């Protein structure tokens, strides 16, 4: 047999007897046996797609399962930050504010008399205090200042409470000699009455959609927005 005859050619197209496993020429050119035939390429693509799908399923399953230590598998920080941005925490509403007071009884009377809050049920804490309610919600917690260790408060300027009957409120404050100030919010149907409680905390009482009272006429928000409270 000639060294260059078709029968001596190997599957790699080499001649001269260099390949130890020569195969017939018909097999070399077969569409099913040729390494780069369309059928072989299709099979490899299908196998790669199947492997990628299996790896994806395994990765998702592992990420949802706790480790033996009870901890979740490691997740890149960027992925965690992205998930936090997609699901932000939601604030629902202001629950209450807390005030330390020197004279608990006098402070309770002030808020009941001039703000319209009601002294109500309070858990049996081991320190003196009171919970004042607006309707069925305890929005103001008072704590006696005796034994107080911290100062709190910081830069808090005032506390705002929605109220009703501005005319009756102002008349009561005038009659009893309580210092107050009346203001009107520009471009809003809102009038405000400001007073200080016995411990110096400024209280803003908001009255929405009520007829303007005489005291608020001629109010200039540019000159009186932060003016001190006027005597009754």
ChimeraX attribute file (.defattr): number of C-alpha atoms within 10 A of each C-alpha:
attribute: neighborCount
match mode: 1-to-1
recipient: residues
	/A:1	7
	/A:2	8
	/A:3	11
	/A:4	12
	/A:5	11
	/A:6	16
	/A:7	15
	/A:8	23
	/A:9	22
	/A:10	21
	/A:11	20
	/A:12	12
	/A:13	13
	/A:14	13
	/A:15	17
	/A:16	12
	/A:17	13
	/A:18	11
	/A:19	15
	/A:20	8
	/A:21	10
	/A:22	19
	/A:23	16
	/A:24	13
	/A:25	16
	/A:26	11
	/A:27	13
	/A:28	18
	/A:29	14
	/A:30	11
	/A:31	13
	/A:32	13
	/A:33	14
	/A:34	15
	/A:35	15
	/A:36	11
	/A:37	13
	/A:38	11
	/A:39	13
	/A:40	15
	/A:41	12
	/A:42	12
	/A:43	11
	/A:44	11
	/A:45	11
	/A:46	11
	/A:47	12
	/A:48	12
	/A:49	11
	/A:50	12
	/A:51	11
	/A:52	11
	/A:53	12
	/A:54	11
	/A:55	11
	/A:56	12
	/A:57	10
	/A:58	11
	/A:59	11
	/A:60	10
	/A:61	10
	/A:62	13
	/A:63	13
	/A:64	10
	/A:65	12
	/A:66	11
	/A:67	12
	/A:68	7
	/A:69	6
	/A:70	8
	/A:71	9
	/A:72	13
	/A:73	12
	/A:74	8
	/A:75	9
	/A:76	8
	/A:77	9
	/A:78	9
	/A:79	10
	/A:80	11
	/A:81	10
	/A:82	10
	/A:83	11
	/A:84	11
	/A:85	10
	/A:86	9
	/A:87	8
	/A:88	8
	/A:89	8
	/A:90	6
	/A:91	6
	/A:92	6
	/A:93	6
	/A:94	7
	/A:95	9
	/A:96	13
	/A:97	11
	/A:98	13
	/A:99	16
	/A:100	20
	/A:101	21
	/A:102	13
	/A:103	14
	/A:104	18
	/A:105	12
	/A:106	14
	/A:107	20
	/A:108	21
	/A:109	16
	/A:110	16
	/A:111	19
	/A:112	15
	/A:113	14
	/A:114	17
	/A:115	20
	/A:116	18
	/A:117	22
	/A:118	20
	/A:119	18
	/A:120	13
	/A:121	11
	/A:122	12
	/A:123	8
	/A:124	8
	/A:125	7
	/A:126	6
	/A:127	11
	/A:128	12
	/A:129	20
	/A:130	21
	/A:131	21
	/A:132	23
	/A:133	20
	/A:134	17
	/A:135	10
	/A:136	9
	/A:137	13
	/A:138	20
	/A:139	17
	/A:140	21
	/A:141	17
	/A:142	18
	/A:143	19
	/A:144	18
	/A:145	18
	/A:146	12
	/A:147	7
	/A:148	9
	/A:149	7
	/A:150	7
	/A:151	8
	/A:152	10
	/A:153	11
	/A:154	6
	/A:155	6
	/A:156	9
	/A:157	9
	/A:158	13
	/A:159	13
	/A:160	13
	/A:161	15
	/A:162	12
	/A:163	18
	/A:164	15
	/A:165	12
	/A:166	21
	/A:167	15
	/A:168	10
	/A:169	17
	/A:170	19
	/A:171	11
	/A:172	14
	/A:173	17
	/A:174	14
	/A:175	9
	/A:176	10
	/A:177	10
	/A:178	16
	/A:179	14
	/A:180	18
	/A:181	19
	/A:182	21
	/A:183	21
	/A:184	22
	/A:185	14
	/A:186	11
	/A:187	6
	/A:188	9
	/A:189	13
	/A:190	16
	/A:191	21
	/A:192	21
	/A:193	21
	/A:194	21
	/A:195	22
	/A:196	16
	/A:197	18
	/A:198	17
	/A:199	13
	/A:200	10
	/A:201	17
	/A:202	17
	/A:203	20
	/A:204	20
	/A:205	22
	/A:206	21
	/A:207	21
	/A:208	16
	/A:209	11
	/A:210	13
	/A:211	13
	/A:212	15
	/A:213	12
	/A:214	8
	/A:215	12
	/A:216	15
	/A:217	11
	/A:218	9
	/A:219	15
	/A:220	13
	/A:221	13
	/A:222	8
	/A:223	8
	/A:224	14
	/A:225	12
	/A:226	9
	/A:227	10
	/A:228	10
	/A:229	16
	/A:230	12
	/A:231	11
	/A:232	14
